Amino acid sequence: MGIPLLTPDGQRINYLKNFVQECFACLTIERDPTKQFCSKCGNNTLLKLTISINPDGTMTCYRKKGFKVKTKGFIYPLPMNKGGRKNEDLLLCEDQFLMGSRKYAKMRKEKYKDR
Ligand SMILES: [Zn+2]
């Protein structure tokens, strides 16, 4: 609309700085900072990324120069399942929130979130 954004002090806002999460496997940008897994590929490959939104609406991403993904910690042996009521197994994909004790913990968290 051509109307400039102003702060309560009356200063003009030229760009907005914000943080998003980017999947380094498929380069999908997630706006929700609480997500742990990529919505497109489902992997645990989200990293924090700084963006700025320019006055014309374009988004500029700021990545570290020469950024390289470290693979340390990605290859490890999986422990055996212990079973029982407490689900202390590793969280490997987002579907594990939909079953077992994590499902009830998530429902309980959302129930008290509304209050
Ligand atoms: Zn992805």
Backbone and ligand atoms as CSV (ligand in chain L), in Angstrom:
chain,resi,resn,atom,element,x,y,z
A,1,MET,N,N,0.821,-1.194,0.000
A,1,MET,CA,C,0.000,0.000,0.000
A,1,MET,C,C,0.857,1.246,0.000
A,2,GLY,N,N,2.140,1.108,0.252
A,2,GLY,CA,C,3.020,2.260,0.216
A,2,GLY,C,C,3.076,3.028,1.521
A,3,ILE,N,N,2.412,2.527,2.559
A,3,ILE,CA,C,2.436,3.215,3.850
A,3,ILE,C,C,3.623,2.688,4.653
A,4,PRO,N,N,4.542,3.556,5.069
A,4,PRO,CA,C,5.705,3.057,5.811
A,4,PRO,C,C,5.334,2.655,7.232
A,5,LEU,N,N,6.017,1.634,7.743
A,5,LEU,CA,C,5.810,1.202,9.125
A,5,LEU,C,C,6.537,2.158,10.050
A,6,LEU,N,N,5.885,2.510,11.155
A,6,LEU,CA,C,6.479,3.423,12.121
A,6,LEU,C,C,6.502,2.778,13.493
A,7,THR,N,N,7.519,3.090,14.265
A,7,THR,CA,C,7.575,2.653,15.655
A,7,THR,C,C,6.725,3.600,16.492
A,8,PRO,N,N,6.414,3.235,17.751
A,8,PRO,CA,C,5.671,4.181,18.608
A,8,PRO,C,C,6.419,5.495,18.827
A,9,ASP,N,N,7.747,5.488,18.648
A,9,ASP,CA,C,8.524,6.718,18.795
A,9,ASP,C,C,8.456,7.589,17.538
A,10,GLY,N,N,7.938,7.036,16.441
A,10,GLY,CA,C,7.856,7.789,15.208
A,10,GLY,C,C,8.978,7.513,14.228
A,11,GLN,N,N,9.853,6.556,14.548
A,11,GLN,CA,C,10.935,6.230,13.618
A,11,GLN,C,C,10.436,5.244,12.568
A,12,ARG,N,N,10.964,5.385,11.373
A,12,ARG,CA,C,10.561,4.539,10.262
A,12,ARG,C,C,11.306,3.202,10.325
A,13,ILE,N,N,10.575,2.102,10.078
A,13,ILE,CA,C,11.185,0.763,10.074
A,13,ILE,C,C,11.550,0.420,8.632
A,14,ASN,N,N,12.851,0.204,8.402
A,14,ASN,CA,C,13.302,-0.103,7.054
A,14,ASN,C,C,13.277,-1.593,6.761
A,15,TYR,N,N,13.622,-2.416,7.742
A,15,TYR,CA,C,13.560,-3.856,7.533
A,15,TYR,C,C,13.284,-4.527,8.862
A,16,LEU,N,N,12.732,-5.730,8.800
A,16,LEU,CA,C,12.422,-6.501,9.996
A,16,LEU,C,C,13.386,-7.677,10.071
A,17,LYS,N,N,14.009,-7.846,11.220
A,17,LYS,CA,C,14.910,-8.969,11.425
A,17,LYS,C,C,14.161,-10.042,12.194
A,18,ASN,N,N,14.296,-11.275,11.746
A,18,ASN,CA,C,13.555,-12.352,12.372
A,18,ASN,C,C,14.368,-13.638,12.289
A,19,PHE,N,N,13.944,-14.638,13.048
A,19,PHE,CA,C,14.596,-15.942,13.022
A,19,PHE,C,C,13.605,-16.995,12.559
A,20,VAL,N,N,14.049,-17.896,11.719
A,20,VAL,CA,C,13.255,-19.033,11.256
A,20,VAL,C,C,14.137,-20.271,11.368
A,21,GLN,N,N,13.587,-21.418,11.042
A,21,GLN,CA,C,14.360,-22.648,11.007
A,21,GLN,C,C,14.398,-23.151,9.572
A,22,GLU,N,N,15.577,-23.576,9.144
A,22,GLU,CA,C,15.738,-24.071,7.784
A,22,GLU,C,C,16.253,-25.505,7.830
A,23,CYS,N,N,15.676,-26.346,7.006
A,23,CYS,CA,C,16.145,-27.729,6.893
A,23,CYS,C,C,17.347,-27.728,5.962
A,24,PHE,N,N,18.476,-28.240,6.446
A,24,PHE,CA,C,19.648,-28.236,5.580
A,24,PHE,C,C,19.667,-29.403,4.613
A,25,ALA,N,N,18.684,-30.299,4.698
A,25,ALA,CA,C,18.600,-31.410,3.752
A,25,ALA,C,C,17.792,-31.018,2.517
A,26,CYS,N,N,16.636,-30.349,2.717
A,26,CYS,CA,C,15.783,-30.011,1.574
A,26,CYS,C,C,15.583,-28.504,1.437
A,27,LEU,N,N,16.216,-27.688,2.290
A,27,LEU,CA,C,16.179,-26.221,2.238
A,27,LEU,C,C,14.770,-25.652,2.384
A,28,THR,N,N,13.929,-26.336,3.145
A,28,THR,CA,C,12.592,-25.841,3.455
A,28,THR,C,C,12.677,-24.914,4.662
A,29,ILE,N,N,11.964,-23.802,4.624
A,29,ILE,CA,C,11.975,-22.852,5.733
A,29,ILE,C,C,10.727,-23.055,6.575
A,30,GLU,N,N,10.932,-23.254,7.888
A,30,GLU,CA,C,9.838,-23.432,8.846
A,30,GLU,C,C,9.693,-22.135,9.640
A,31,ARG,N,N,8.495,-21.601,9.695
A,31,ARG,CA,C,8.248,-20.367,10.452
A,31,ARG,C,C,8.073,-20.640,11.945
A,32,ASP,N,N,7.589,-21.854,12.281
A,32,ASP,CA,C,7.330,-22.196,13.681
A,32,ASP,C,C,8.641,-22.563,14.382
A,33,PRO,N,N,9.066,-21.761,15.391
A,33,PRO,CA,C,10.352,-22.071,16.030
A,33,PRO,C,C,10.312,-23.259,16.977
A,34,THR,N,N,9.117,-23.772,17.308
A,34,THR,CA,C,9.028,-24.893,18.238
A,34,THR,C,C,9.112,-26.244,17.543
A,35,LYS,N,N,9.100,-26.267,16.227
A,35,LYS,CA,C,9.152,-27.536,15.498
A,35,LYS,C,C,10.516,-28.175,15.648
A,36,GLN,N,N,10.547,-29.494,15.718
A,36,GLN,CA,C,11.796,-30.236,15.829
A,36,GLN,C,C,12.151,-30.950,14.544
A,37,PHE,N,N,11.130,-31.239,13.726
A,37,PHE,CA,C,11.352,-32.022,12.515
A,37,PHE,C,C,10.851,-31.255,11.300
A,38,CYS,N,N,11.493,-31.466,10.172
A,38,CYS,CA,C,11.109,-30.800,8.931
A,38,CYS,C,C,9.748,-31.320,8.480
A,39,SER,N,N,8.856,-30.416,8.022
A,39,SER,CA,C,7.527,-30.831,7.602
A,39,SER,C,C,7.544,-31.461,6.217
A,40,LYS,N,N,8.579,-31.209,5.435
A,40,LYS,CA,C,8.626,-31.753,4.076
A,40,LYS,C,C,9.296,-33.120,4.043
A,41,CYS,N,N,10.485,-33.234,4.646
A,41,CYS,CA,C,11.217,-34.500,4.561
A,41,CYS,C,C,11.136,-35.306,5.852
A,42,GLY,N,N,10.732,-34.680,6.981
A,42,GLY,CA,C,10.532,-35.420,8.222
A,42,GLY,C,C,11.789,-35.702,9.011
A,43,ASN,N,N,12.926,-35.181,8.607
A,43,ASN,CA,C,14.171,-35.442,9.320
A,43,ASN,C,C,14.411,-34.406,10.413
A,44,ASN,N,N,15.272,-34.747,11.332
A,44,ASN,CA,C,15.646,-33.828,12.405
A,44,ASN,C,C,16.848,-32.995,11.929
A,45,THR,N,N,16.593,-32.145,10.947
A,45,THR,CA,C,17.673,-31.410,10.297
A,45,THR,C,C,17.403,-29.915,10.262
A,46,LEU,N,N,16.709,-29.383,11.270
A,46,LEU,CA,C,16.390,-27.955,11.273
A,46,LEU,C,C,17.475,-27.174,11.994
A,47,LEU,N,N,17.870,-26.071,11.403
A,47,LEU,CA,C,18.850,-25.175,12.003
A,47,LEU,C,C,18.275,-23.756,12.009
A,48,LYS,N,N,18.680,-22.978,13.006
A,48,LYS,CA,C,18.210,-21.603,13.131
A,48,LYS,C,C,18.847,-20.741,12.051
A,49,LEU,N,N,18.031,-19.875,11.459
A,49,LEU,CA,C,18.496,-19.033,10.362
A,49,LEU,C,C,17.976,-17.621,10.584
A,50,THR,N,N,18.826,-16.636,10.350
A,50,THR,CA,C,18.434,-15.235,10.480
A,50,THR,C,C,17.941,-14.728,9.132
A,51,ILE,N,N,16.790,-14.057,9.144
A,51,ILE,CA,C,16.263,-13.474,7.907
A,51,ILE,C,C,15.910,-12.019,8.163
A,52,SER,N,N,15.826,-11.260,7.102
A,52,SER,CA,C,15.293,-9.905,7.193
A,52,SER,C,C,14.314,-9.716,6.055
A,53,ILE,N,N,13.242,-8.981,6.338
A,53,ILE,CA,C,12.225,-8.701,5.335
A,53,ILE,C,C,12.381,-7.257,4.905
A,54,ASN,N,N,12.642,-7.053,3.632
A,54,ASN,CA,C,12.910,-5.742,3.078
A,54,ASN,C,C,11.603,-4.993,2.837
A,55,PRO,N,N,11.655,-3.682,2.607
A,55,PRO,CA,C,10.417,-2.909,2.391
A,55,PRO,C,C,9.593,-3.391,1.201
A,56,ASP,N,N,10.234,-3.974,0.198
A,56,ASP,CA,C,9.465,-4.446,-0.953
A,56,ASP,C,C,8.903,-5.846,-0.739
A,57,GLY,N,N,9.092,-6.432,0.456
A,57,GLY,CA,C,8.501,-7.728,0.774
A,57,GLY,C,C,9.392,-8.915,0.506
A,58,THR,N,N,10.571,-8.692,-0.050
A,58,THR,CA,C,11.472,-9.809,-0.307
A,58,THR,C,C,12.190,-10.205,0.986
A,59,MET,N,N,12.556,-11.474,1.041
A,59,MET,CA,C,13.209,-12.006,2.228
A,59,MET,C,C,14.683,-12.259,1.923
A,60,THR,N,N,15.547,-11.800,2.817
A,60,THR,CA,C,16.977,-12.031,2.670
A,60,THR,C,C,17.433,-12.965,3.780
A,61,CYS,N,N,18.099,-14.060,3.411
A,61,CYS,CA,C,18.599,-15.025,4.388
A,61,CYS,C,C,20.069,-14.741,4.647
A,62,TYR,N,N,20.473,-14.857,5.901
A,62,TYR,CA,C,21.873,-14.651,6.275
A,62,TYR,C,C,22.441,-15.960,6.796
A,63,ARG,N,N,23.234,-16.595,5.966
A,63,ARG,CA,C,23.906,-17.826,6.370
A,63,ARG,C,C,25.366,-17.519,6.634
A,64,LYS,N,N,25.981,-18.361,7.433
A,64,LYS,CA,C,27.385,-18.197,7.724
A,64,LYS,C,C,28.185,-18.482,6.446
A,65,LYS,N,N,29.180,-17.670,6.193
A,65,LYS,CA,C,29.967,-17.829,4.970
A,65,LYS,C,C,30.757,-19.138,5.042
A,66,GLY,N,N,30.655,-19.936,4.016
A,66,GLY,CA,C,31.350,-21.225,3.982
A,66,GLY,C,C,30.766,-22.232,4.946
A,67,PHE,N,N,29.461,-22.148,5.193
A,67,PHE,CA,C,28.822,-23.048,6.148
A,67,PHE,C,C,28.878,-24.490,5.658
A,68,LYS,N,N,29.229,-25.380,6.563
A,68,LYS,CA,C,29.311,-26.796,6.231
A,68,LYS,C,C,28.623,-27.570,7.346
A,69,VAL,N,N,27.773,-28.508,6.997
A,69,VAL,CA,C,27.058,-29.292,7.991
A,69,VAL,C,C,28.009,-30.288,8.623
A,70,LYS,N,N,28.063,-30.267,9.961
A,70,LYS,CA,C,28.908,-31.220,10.672
A,70,LYS,C,C,28.132,-32.516,10.873
A,71,THR,N,N,28.704,-33.603,10.515
A,71,THR,CA,C,28.018,-34.893,10.622
A,71,THR,C,C,28.324,-35.597,11.936
A,72,LYS,N,N,29.054,-34.913,12.814
A,72,LYS,CA,C,29.354,-35.511,14.109
A,72,LYS,C,C,28.060,-35.665,14.913
A,73,GLY,N,N,27.809,-36.836,15.419
A,73,GLY,CA,C,26.616,-37.091,16.194
A,73,GLY,C,C,25.454,-37.605,15.379
A,74,PHE,N,N,25.588,-37.734,14.073
A,74,PHE,CA,C,24.502,-38.234,13.248
A,74,PHE,C,C,24.521,-39.755,13.134
A,75,ILE,N,N,25.659,-40.371,13.329
A,75,ILE,CA,C,25.765,-41.820,13.210
A,75,ILE,C,C,26.069,-42.386,14.586
A,76,TYR,N,N,25.156,-43.161,15.127
A,76,TYR,CA,C,25.340,-43.722,16.453
A,76,TYR,C,C,24.510,-44.996,16.543
A,77,PRO,N,N,24.893,-45.932,17.383
A,77,PRO,CA,C,24.085,-47.143,17.543
A,77,PRO,C,C,22.837,-46.843,18.367
A,78,LEU,N,N,21.702,-47.419,17.976
A,78,LEU,CA,C,20.454,-47.193,18.691
A,78,LEU,C,C,20.363,-48.148,19.872
A,79,PRO,N,N,19.969,-47.655,21.039
A,79,PRO,CA,C,19.804,-48.560,22.182
A,79,PRO,C,C,18.545,-49.410,22.031
A,80,MET,N,N,18.502,-50.515,22.747
A,80,MET,CA,C,17.335,-51.394,22.698
A,80,MET,C,C,16.150,-50.713,23.391
A,81,ASN,N,N,14.924,-51.058,22.939
A,81,ASN,CA,C,13.729,-50.528,23.588
A,81,ASN,C,C,13.592,-51.121,24.983
A,82,LYS,N,N,13.223,-50.265,25.942
A,82,LYS,CA,C,13.079,-50.744,27.306
A,82,LYS,C,C,11.638,-51.129,27.619
A,83,GLY,N,N,10.670,-50.480,26.950
A,83,GLY,CA,C,9.275,-50.772,27.218
A,83,GLY,C,C,8.821,-50.135,28.513
A,84,GLY,N,N,7.625,-50.530,28.960
A,84,GLY,CA,C,7.101,-49.987,30.207
A,84,GLY,C,C,6.263,-48.749,29.990
A,85,ARG,N,N,5.814,-48.165,31.080
A,85,ARG,CA,C,4.935,-47.000,30.983
A,85,ARG,C,C,5.692,-45.742,30.598
A,86,LYS,N,N,6.860,-45.555,31.156
A,86,LYS,CA,C,7.636,-44.376,30.806
A,86,LYS,C,C,8.308,-44.607,29.461
A,87,ASN,N,N,7.972,-43.766,28.511
A,87,ASN,CA,C,8.540,-43.907,27.178
A,87,ASN,C,C,9.790,-43.051,27.091
A,88,GLU,N,N,10.913,-43.644,27.402
A,88,GLU,CA,C,12.166,-42.907,27.397
A,88,GLU,C,C,13.031,-43.291,26.209
A,89,ASP,N,N,12.384,-43.850,25.163
A,89,ASP,CA,C,13.132,-44.208,23.976
A,89,ASP,C,C,13.520,-42.951,23.209
A,90,LEU,N,N,14.408,-43.123,22.263
A,90,LEU,CA,C,14.855,-41.982,21.462
A,90,LEU,C,C,13.723,-41.463,20.595
A,91,LEU,N,N,13.693,-40.164,20.401
A,91,LEU,CA,C,12.711,-39.533,19.532
A,91,LEU,C,C,13.349,-39.398,18.152
A,92,LEU,N,N,12.926,-40.260,17.236
A,92,LEU,CA,C,13.576,-40.310,15.923
A,92,LEU,C,C,12.755,-39.655,14.823
A,93,CYS,N,N,11.429,-39.566,14.974
A,93,CYS,CA,C,10.606,-38.929,13.950
A,93,CYS,C,C,9.394,-38.290,14.623
A,94,GLU,N,N,8.703,-37.417,13.875
A,94,GLU,CA,C,7.599,-36.660,14.437
A,94,GLU,C,C,6.380,-37.537,14.703
A,95,ASP,N,N,6.280,-38.691,14.048
A,95,ASP,CA,C,5.140,-39.577,14.250
A,95,ASP,C,C,5.117,-40.180,15.645
A,96,GLN,N,N,6.233,-40.187,16.348
A,96,GLN,CA,C,6.271,-40.756,17.693
A,96,GLN,C,C,5.505,-39.900,18.696
A,97,PHE,N,N,5.171,-38.648,18.314
A,97,PHE,CA,C,4.332,-37.826,19.182
A,97,PHE,C,C,2.886,-38.299,19.157
A,98,LEU,N,N,2.520,-39.111,18.157
A,98,LEU,CA,C,1.132,-39.518,17.980
A,98,LEU,C,C,0.811,-40.835,18.671
A,99,MET,N,N,1.758,-41.431,19.378
A,99,MET,CA,C,1.477,-42.724,20.003
A,99,MET,C,C,2.180,-42.820,21.357
A,100,GLY,N,N,1.651,-43.714,22.176
A,100,GLY,CA,C,2.269,-44.006,23.462
A,100,GLY,C,C,2.101,-42.877,24.467
A,101,SER,N,N,3.017,-42.805,25.392
A,101,SER,CA,C,2.900,-41.829,26.475
A,101,SER,C,C,3.177,-40.411,25.987
A,102,ARG,N,N,3.896,-40.265,24.882
A,102,ARG,CA,C,4.145,-38.918,24.347
A,102,ARG,C,C,2.852,-38.287,23.865
A,103,LYS,N,N,1.922,-39.116,23.354
A,103,LYS,CA,C,0.625,-38.615,22.902
A,103,LYS,C,C,-0.127,-37.986,24.074
A,104,TYR,N,N,-0.166,-38.688,25.212
A,104,TYR,CA,C,-0.892,-38.181,26.364
A,104,TYR,C,C,-0.178,-36.971,26.969
A,105,ALA,N,N,1.147,-36.981,26.944
A,105,ALA,CA,C,1.886,-35.826,27.456
A,105,ALA,C,C,1.615,-34.594,26.608
A,106,LYS,N,N,1.515,-34.789,25.296
A,106,LYS,CA,C,1.226,-33.678,24.395
A,106,LYS,C,C,-0.193,-33.165,24.601
A,107,MET,N,N,-1.157,-34.114,24.786
A,107,MET,CA,C,-2.550,-33.711,25.023
A,107,MET,C,C,-2.665,-32.938,26.324
A,108,ARG,N,N,-1.956,-33.391,27.358
A,108,ARG,CA,C,-1.989,-32.723,28.657
A,108,ARG,C,C,-1.392,-31.319,28.554
A,109,LYS,N,N,-0.311,-31.210,27.789
A,109,LYS,CA,C,0.353,-29.918,27.611
A,109,LYS,C,C,-0.569,-28.932,26.897
A,110,GLU,N,N,-1.287,-29.403,25.850
A,110,GLU,CA,C,-2.195,-28.536,25.123
A,110,GLU,C,C,-3.416,-28.160,25.960
A,111,LYS,N,N,-3.838,-29.079,26.857
A,111,LYS,CA,C,-4.988,-28.808,27.707
A,111,LYS,C,C,-4.699,-27.648,28.669
A,112,TYR,N,N,-3.510,-27.671,29.246
A,112,TYR,CA,C,-3.170,-26.613,30.193
A,112,TYR,C,C,-2.682,-25.351,29.497
A,113,LYS,N,N,-2.379,-25.459,28.213
A,113,LYS,CA,C,-1.940,-24.295,27.454
A,113,LYS,C,C,-3.081,-23.308,27.249
A,114,ASP,N,N,-4.308,-23.839,27.122
A,114,ASP,CA,C,-5.470,-22.986,26.865
A,114,ASP,C,C,-5.872,-22.159,28.076
A,115,ARG,N,N,-5.512,-22.598,29.267
A,115,ARG,CA,C,-5.947,-21.890,30.483
A,115,ARG,C,C,-5.149,-20.639,30.729
L,1,ZN,ZN,ZN,13.608,-31.163,5.127
